[in-house]
Amino acid sequence: MKIKSFFINYVIVIVFISCEIYSQNNITIDFCRNKARENYPSFSNSENYKVINELKAKNISNIWLPKFNLNGQATYQSDAIQIKMPVPDLTQQPIVITQKTFEGLRGQYKISLDITQNIYDGGASNALKRLNNVSYEMDLLQQEVELRKIDEIVSDIYFSILLLKKKNEIYDNIIFLLNERKKAVESAVINGVLQISDIEKIEVELLKNKQNSNEVKSNICVLYMNLSELLGINIDSSQILEVPLPQISDSMEWNRPELNIYDVQKNNLLISNDYKRSDVVPKLYAFAQVGYGRPGLNMLKNEAEPYYILGIGLKWNIWDWNSNNHERQISKIQSDITENKKRSFQQSLKIQLNNAKTRIEQIDENLSNDTAMLIIQNQIL
């Protein structure tokens, strides 16, 4: 967060630079910000987040589609169902009743297709959809926070270039005035009015200002290189950077995406409560099984045959030892923590804004005094 430096640079540039008619090669700060955003590698992530959101939404919708599972097994068991019953032997006369034992298969195999269909899920899928949308909104806000940082970097470089260019103009004027003053002093020395030491004093001032001017020019070149890197295009000193009009408002902090993130986080906690509440709601589903095995459903029939089962099921977590209630209490506390963080952030923004305004007023007054002093100095020289 560089609100203070942003506003200070804003006012300094406005005070120093007068209005001009700009050429078509002029560059605006909005152009730089937009171009830097487009050139930023994470800029395209918004489309990626959109695709992810759509894919997750499709997966959530699939909850209401039937599920198919293919199962198969082959087993051998140490025991099987046995039934003993009297059976008459009709081949003998008189008829003899004998005891016979019927035993099920010990070696068994089967393959089946299991189908399940949700009928009522207690609102879980609806809560998941809302959570997915909140997650998508959070991703976009986080990206906007990241892009805002790029805006701040571009703004700092942009206004630094304007300031340094104006500084360089001042140094050039001072150097010009000192050279004119030097000529006048040299003439006075020839006429015996002044001494050579007076020329040496002016030369010292000339060297200082030339050194300062060279340093400023070097810094301007570096800043143009950094700006070109951020924008992904070549920007040189021949292109004029336009001075935007300052827009300072007491409500500027409310436009920051960080505040929206806190609101989305609170909404996410509320929806999470709805999803957790669905854990203790009865869930209804239908199921079917179509299979082929030996034996089939008749365990006493020692033949392979097809079979099917149809039914409806109910799941209900009737007691969770208050775990769900505890989770909702945790969410409520986390929501309060998020609200406190939001208020702290707002308070911090207000303090920074007040400090920036005070500093701007001081700089404005100092610049007015410096301008007046420069005018007087020019008249003296």
Secondary structure by P-SEA (a helix, b strand, c coil): ccaaaaaaaaaaaaacccccccccccccaaaaaaaaaaacccccaaaaaaaaaaaaaaaaaacccbbbbbbbbcccccccbbbbbbbbccccccbbbbbbbbbccccccbbbbbbbbbccccaaaaaaaaaaaaaaaaaaaaaaaaaaaaaaaaaaaaaaaaaaaaaaaaaaaaaaaaaaaaaaaaaaaaaccccaaaaaaaaaaaaaaaaaaaaaaaaaaaaaaaaaaaacccccccbbbbbccbbbbcccccccaaaaaaaaaaaaaaaaaaaaaacccbbbbcbbbbbcccccccccccbbbbbccccccccccccccaaaaaaaaaaaaaaaaaaaaaaaaaaaaaaaaaaaaaaaaaaaaaaaaaaaaaaaaaaac
